[in-house]
Amino acid sequence: MSKELKAFLRAWLWWVMTDANEDNPYGFRGDMGLCYASWFFRRVHELGSLEPELKKLFWKDGLDEVYPFGEADFDERDEAGTMHLCPKRVGWVIKTLKENPDA
């Protein structure tokens, strides 16, 4: 995992764990999946796209590259603005960071 993707996942997890306030330096919002949130993170840090690497990690874990945590869940949480409260999404980020401590 690149250091840039790891920095994004850490920032996103920090945001989730600190009440997910929409007034944050990256512009993260509750209606954003990880791919869209990564776009905001990379824009703030003037990075290239993180989405291809993120999708590779989804694929490696046997997840769908478009709806890794389920299309129905995505649609419901998008409407409700609760993507960041999805236990599968948060769990995947925690697991992925633990599996890649040296990135």
C-alpha positions as CSV (number, residue, x, y, z in Angstrom):
1,M,0.0,0.0,0.0
2,S,1.3,3.4,-0.9
3,K,2.1,5.9,1.9
4,E,-0.5,8.2,0.3
5,L,-3.3,5.7,0.4
6,K,-2.4,4.8,4.0
7,A,-2.4,8.5,4.9
8,F,-5.9,8.8,3.4
9,L,-7.3,5.8,5.2
10,R,-5.8,7.1,8.5
11,A,-7.3,10.5,7.9
12,W,-10.7,9.0,7.1
13,L,-10.7,6.7,10.1
14,W,-9.6,9.6,12.4
15,W,-12.5,11.6,11.0
16,V,-15.0,8.8,11.6
17,M,-13.7,8.2,15.2
18,T,-13.8,11.9,16.1
19,D,-17.5,12.4,15.5
20,A,-17.3,12.8,11.7
21,N,-17.8,16.5,11.7
22,E,-18.4,17.8,8.2
23,D,-16.3,20.8,9.1
24,N,-13.0,19.0,8.5
25,P,-9.8,19.8,6.5
26,Y,-10.6,17.2,3.8
27,G,-14.2,17.9,3.1
28,F,-15.3,14.4,4.1
29,R,-19.1,14.0,4.4
30,G,-21.3,11.2,5.6
31,D,-22.8,10.6,2.1
32,M,-19.3,9.8,0.7
33,G,-18.0,6.3,0.0
34,L,-14.3,5.7,0.3
35,C,-13.5,6.3,-3.4
36,Y,-15.2,9.7,-3.4
37,A,-13.7,10.7,-0.1
38,S,-10.2,9.8,-1.5
39,W,-10.8,12.3,-4.3
40,F,-11.2,15.1,-1.7
41,F,-8.2,13.9,0.2
42,R,-6.0,13.8,-2.9
43,R,-7.2,17.3,-4.0
44,V,-6.2,18.8,-0.6
45,H,-2.7,17.1,-0.8
46,E,-2.3,17.6,-4.6
47,L,-1.8,13.9,-5.2
48,G,-2.6,11.6,-8.1
49,S,-5.7,9.4,-8.0
50,L,-5.9,7.0,-5.1
51,E,-8.9,5.2,-6.4
52,P,-7.2,2.6,-8.6
53,E,-5.1,1.4,-5.7
54,L,-8.1,1.4,-3.4
55,K,-10.1,-0.7,-5.9
56,K,-7.2,-3.1,-6.2
57,L,-7.3,-3.6,-2.4
58,F,-11.1,-4.2,-2.6
59,W,-10.6,-6.8,-5.3
60,K,-7.7,-8.4,-3.4
61,D,-10.1,-8.9,-0.5
62,G,-12.8,-10.4,-2.7
63,L,-15.0,-7.3,-2.7
64,D,-16.8,-5.6,-5.6
65,E,-14.8,-2.7,-6.9
66,V,-17.8,-0.4,-7.3
67,Y,-19.9,-1.5,-4.3
68,P,-17.4,-3.2,-2.0
69,F,-19.9,-3.2,1.0
70,G,-23.0,-3.9,-1.0
71,E,-25.0,-1.8,-3.5
72,A,-28.2,-1.7,-1.3
73,D,-26.2,-0.6,1.7
74,F,-24.4,2.1,-0.4
75,D,-27.8,3.4,-1.7
76,E,-29.4,3.5,1.7
77,R,-26.4,5.1,3.4
78,D,-25.9,7.6,0.6
79,E,-29.4,8.8,1.0
80,A,-29.2,8.9,4.8
81,G,-25.6,10.4,4.9
82,T,-24.3,7.5,7.0
83,M,-21.6,5.9,4.8
84,H,-19.1,6.4,7.6
85,L,-21.3,4.4,10.0
86,C,-21.2,1.3,7.9
87,P,-19.6,-1.4,10.2
88,K,-18.2,-3.2,7.1
89,R,-16.6,-0.1,5.7
90,V,-15.0,1.0,9.0
91,G,-13.9,-2.6,9.8
92,W,-12.3,-2.9,6.3
93,V,-10.4,0.3,6.9
94,I,-9.1,-0.8,10.3
95,K,-8.2,-4.3,9.0
96,T,-6.4,-2.9,6.0
97,L,-4.4,-0.4,8.1
98,K,-3.4,-3.2,10.5
99,E,-2.3,-5.5,7.6
100,N,-0.1,-2.7,6.2
101,P,1.8,-1.2,9.1
102,D,4.9,-0.3,7.2
103,A,3.4,1.7,4.3
